[in-house]
């Protein structure tokens, strides 16, 4: 969802580079999981605000520049419990990652390894015998998603 950058000021604030669209939507959340090379844990936001090209966050217990420096580089992830339940037929991208993709003809294409936003439509990046970029278009291309069976059925030419 975002990456913690350098400390901002002396009182424990950090710069956060949002990966959301719009970037300010990250300000709506108060609980995150932070993951860095040699640190991981839960972070509670005590204050946050937009600040030019980045967002400024102050996390509980992070009260000085040294504490803020330790958070630098951490990737922020939202806690699943803080997300609203998707409507029937709607999915969070992270729920689609790892699904086994099969064509209507029964040809296994591989697994969804990434979702991408493009100007026209979202795209599933599927890794199997090779990498494929398949548009996420319902119901024209994506026929069925079954999270219980970990599967995605598509109408797609396996040779393409």
C-alpha positions in Angstrom: 0.0 0.0 0.0 2.9 2.3 0.6 6.6 2.6 1.7 8.0 4.5 4.6 10.7 6.9 3.6 13.0 9.1 5.5 12.1 10.8 8.8 10.3 14.1 8.4 11.3 16.5 11.2 12.5 15.7 14.7 9.3 14.4 16.4 8.9 10.9 14.9 7.1 11.8 11.7 8.0 9.9 8.5 7.5 10.4 4.8 5.2 7.8 3.2 5.1 7.1 -0.5 1.7 5.8 -1.3 1.0 3.1 -3.9 -2.7 3.7 -3.8 -4.8 5.6 -6.2 -5.6 8.2 -5.2 -2.6 8.4 -2.9 -4.5 10.3 -0.2 -6.7 7.2 0.3 -4.0 5.8 2.6 -4.8 8.6 5.1 -8.2 6.9 5.8 -6.5 4.0 7.6 -5.2 3.8 11.1 -3.7 0.3 11.4 -1.0 -1.2 9.2 1.4 -4.1 9.2 5.0 -2.9 8.5 7.6 -5.2 6.9 11.3 -4.3 6.5 14.4 -6.4 6.1 15.1 -6.8 9.8 11.8 -5.7 11.3 8.1 -6.4 11.1 5.2 -5.4 13.3 1.9 -3.6 13.6 1.8 0.2 13.3 -1.0 2.4 14.6 -1.3 5.9 13.1 -1.6 8.7 15.6 -1.6 11.5 13.0 -1.3 11.8 9.3 -1.6 14.4 6.6 -0.9 15.1 2.9 2.4 16.9 2.5 3.1 17.9 -1.1 4.4 14.9 -3.1 4.3 12.5 -0.1 2.1 11.7 2.9 3.3 12.5 6.4 2.6 9.9 9.1 3.3 9.7 12.8 2.9 6.3 14.4 2.2 5.6 18.0 5.4 5.1 20.0 7.5 6.7 17.3 8.4 10.0 19.1 11.8 11.1 17.8 13.9 11.1 14.7 15.9 8.0 15.7 12.7 5.9 16.1 11.5 7.2 12.7 14.8 6.3 11.1 14.3 2.6 12.2 11.0 2.5 10.2 12.7 3.7 7.0 12.1 1.3 4.0 9.3 -0.6 5.6 6.5 -1.7 3.3 3.0 -0.8 4.6 0.2 -3.3 4.2 -3.4 -2.9 5.4 -4.7 -5.5 7.8 -7.3 -7.7 6.2 -9.8 -7.0 9.1 -9.7 -3.2 8.2 -10.9 -3.8 4.7 -14.7 -3.7 3.9 -16.0 -7.0 2.6 -16.2 -7.0 -1.2 -19.6 -7.2 -2.9 -20.5 -10.5 -4.5 -18.6 -10.9 -7.7 -16.0 -8.3 -6.6 -12.4 -9.3 -5.5 -9.4 -7.6 -3.9 -6.4 -8.0 -6.2 -4.5 -9.8 -3.4 -7.2 -12.4 -3.4 -6.5 -13.1 -7.1 -2.8 -13.5 -6.7 -1.9 -17.2 -6.8 -5.1 -18.4 -8.5 -4.6 -21.2 -11.0 -5.7 -20.0 -14.5 -7.2 -22.5 -16.9 -8.8 -21.8 -20.4 -12.3 -22.9 -21.3 -10.6 -25.8 -23.2 -8.9 -27.0 -20.1 -5.4 -25.7 -20.8 -3.5 -24.7 -17.7 -1.9 -21.3 -18.3 -0.2 -20.9 -14.8 -0.9 -18.7 -11.8 -1.7 -15.1 -11.4 1.5 -13.5 -10.1 0.5 -9.9 -10.4 -2.3 -7.5 -11.2 -1.7 -4.3 -13.2 -3.8 -1.3 -13.7 -3.7 0.1 -17.3 -5.7 2.9 -18.9 -8.2 0.7 -20.6 -8.6 -2.2 -18.2 -6.9 -4.2 -15.5 -4.5 -6.9 -16.6 -3.6 -10.3 -14.9 0.0 -11.3 -15.2 0.1 -15.1 -15.4 3.2 -17.1 -15.0 3.3 -20.7 -16.4 5.4 -22.1 -19.2 5.8 -18.4 -20.1 4.5 -15.1 -18.9 1.2 -13.9 -20.3 -0.7 -10.6 -19.9 -4.4 -11.3 -20.0 -7.0 -8.5 -19.7 -9.3 -8.8 -16.7 -12.5 -8.3 -18.5 -15.7 -9.9 -17.1 -17.4 -11.8 -18.6 -15.7 -11.5 -22.0 -12.3 -13.0 -20.8 -12.7 -13.9 -17.1 -15.6 -16.4 -17.0 -15.4 -17.5 -13.4 -13.4 -16.9 -10.2 -13.6 -19.5 -7.5 -11.6 -18.6 -4.4 -12.4 -21.8 -2.6 -11.0 -23.9 -5.5 -8.2 -21.4 -6.1 -9.1 -21.1 -9.7 -9.8 -18.7 -12.5 -11.5 -19.8 -15.7 -10.8 -17.7 -18.8 -11.8 -17.5 -22.5 -8.3 -17.1 -23.9 -6.2 -18.6 -26.6 -3.5 -20.6 -25.0 -1.2 -19.9 -27.9 -1.5 -16.1 -27.5 
